[in-house]
Amino acid sequence: MVILILERVSKSLRGELSRWFLEPKAGVFVGRVSAMVRDKLWEKACKQSKDGGCLMIHTTNNEQGFKIQSWGQTTRSVEDFEGLFLIRIP
């Protein structure tokens, strides 16, 4: 499972990601793709977000069962606290 949350990005990027994911809310994408496709779409989102921000959550084999990656200017920041991901709201 992959969740992408995009903030302040172009409609064209959102339209392109909607080919691969469902968009239940503006800027929130959910779907299941292979790791290779996930990584390619993440690179594309980061390159095309310009002044926006991207947050990706995907399943993996760790204590929490997921991994969080962020890029750019997001309203919330991800903190790694001794191997656990926590969200900080400034």
C-alpha positions as a Python dict, from the first residue, in 0.01 Angstrom:
ca = {
    (1, 'M'): (0, 0, 0),
    (2, 'V'): (127, 345, -91),
    (3, 'I'): (-9, 682, 23),
    (4, 'L'): (118, 1003, -136),
    (5, 'I'): (21, 1341, 8),
    (6, 'L'): (105, 1641, -210),
    (7, 'E'): (83, 2005, -104),
    (8, 'R'): (91, 2307, -337),
    (9, 'V'): (166, 2111, -656),
    (10, 'S'): (42, 2156, -1011),
    (11, 'K'): (-283, 2004, -1135),
    (12, 'S'): (-89, 1833, -1414),
    (13, 'L'): (118, 1638, -1161),
    (14, 'R'): (-197, 1540, -972),
    (15, 'G'): (-355, 1431, -1300),
    (16, 'E'): (-57, 1217, -1390),
    (17, 'L'): (-53, 1046, -1049),
    (18, 'S'): (-426, 975, -1078),
    (19, 'R'): (-337, 730, -1358),
    (20, 'W'): (-171, 508, -1097),
    (21, 'F'): (-357, 591, -774),
    (22, 'L'): (-701, 682, -648),
    (23, 'E'): (-737, 1041, -526),
    (24, 'P'): (-999, 1028, -246),
    (25, 'K'): (-924, 1388, -147),
    (26, 'A'): (-739, 1664, -332),
    (27, 'G'): (-366, 1592, -310),
    (28, 'V'): (-405, 1255, -134),
    (29, 'F'): (-328, 947, -345),
    (30, 'V'): (-374, 585, -240),
    (31, 'G'): (-287, 268, -426),
    (32, 'R'): (-87, -48, -456),
    (33, 'V'): (204, -51, -701),
    (34, 'S'): (537, -233, -722),
    (35, 'A'): (840, -92, -542),
    (36, 'M'): (999, 10, -871),
    (37, 'V'): (689, 200, -989),
    (38, 'R'): (652, 357, -642),
    (39, 'D'): (1012, 485, -650),
    (40, 'K'): (977, 622, -1005),
    (41, 'L'): (653, 803, -916),
    (42, 'W'): (816, 943, -600),
    (43, 'E'): (1105, 1081, -807),
    (44, 'K'): (860, 1235, -1053),
    (45, 'A'): (653, 1393, -775),
    (46, 'C'): (963, 1541, -608),
    (47, 'K'): (1102, 1681, -934),
    (48, 'Q'): (773, 1839, -1042),
    (49, 'S'): (657, 1975, -706),
    (50, 'K'): (870, 2295, -735),
    (51, 'D'): (780, 2501, -423),
    (52, 'G'): (537, 2239, -293),
    (53, 'G'): (590, 1940, -71),
    (54, 'C'): (548, 1563, -87),
    (55, 'L'): (496, 1299, 178),
    (56, 'M'): (495, 927, 100),
    (57, 'I'): (395, 645, 332),
    (58, 'H'): (438, 285, 221),
    (59, 'T'): (434, -55, 381),
    (60, 'T'): (762, -220, 471),
    (61, 'N'): (898, -481, 708),
    (62, 'N'): (984, -284, 1025),
    (63, 'E'): (843, -230, 1375),
    (64, 'Q'): (569, 9, 1263),
    (65, 'G'): (498, -173, 938),
    (66, 'F'): (547, 138, 725),
    (67, 'K'): (806, 394, 615),
    (68, 'I'): (758, 769, 575),
    (69, 'Q'): (952, 990, 335),
    (70, 'S'): (910, 1363, 288),
    (71, 'W'): (1045, 1617, 44),
    (72, 'G'): (1009, 1993, 10),
    (73, 'Q'): (802, 2232, 218),
    (74, 'T'): (527, 2039, 397),
    (75, 'T'): (304, 2166, 678),
    (76, 'R'): (413, 1878, 900),
    (77, 'S'): (759, 1732, 949),
    (78, 'V'): (860, 1371, 1003),
    (79, 'E'): (1088, 1298, 1298),
    (80, 'D'): (1275, 970, 1348),
    (81, 'F'): (1270, 897, 1722),
    (82, 'E'): (1486, 591, 1790),
    (83, 'G'): (1356, 411, 1482),
    (84, 'L'): (992, 521, 1519),
    (85, 'F'): (840, 779, 1287),
    (86, 'L'): (662, 1066, 1458),
    (87, 'I'): (489, 1368, 1303),
    (88, 'R'): (570, 1718, 1426),
    (89, 'I'): (327, 2002, 1371),
    (90, 'P'): (516, 2334, 1383),
}
